[in-house]
Amino acid sequence: MNYVDEVVIAAPRDVVVRLFTDSARFTEWQPGLECYEVVSGTQAQTGAVAELTTRTGSRVMGMTETVELNALPDEMIVVYETHGVWNSTVNRFFEQTPSTTRWVCENEFRFEGLRKAFALMEGSFKKESRETMERFKVLAERIAAGE
């Protein structure tokens, strides 16, 4: 399953990128995130590995995050893996004007075993991605307005 989404953020690219990689603020735009722990490398840098725990209702899920490429401020590629699910996200940040940034996020999901049924839920994956991007946009614009 592959899809692309984008959002224009009324904040300078340097603010957007700084916030995007600030693990201390992840829970402000990823409300289901309960734990984020770097287990190898330097957070947000190419090769870094982190263990994440997320909660959706009563469902708790652990996953591994690997930074495949940090070429920020232009691009960051991150892979998330959990039981039977592999997800690559390519995040690109374009300076539209000195005060606006366009964030384009390309998602690729691969499912194995019983998790292949998740491919039928493409709409919910897209909806969740969109909601996450919108939460990030609100936070970034609020921070940019206060700076």
JOKA-V949145 format. One line per field, one symbol per residue. ss: DSSP state (@ for helix, = for strand, . for the rest). A space follows every 50 residues. Layout:
ss=???
This chain:
ss=.========...@@@@@@@@..@@@@@@@...========........== ======..=============...========..=============..= ===========.@@@@@@@@@@@@@@@@@@@@@@@@@@@@@@@@@@.
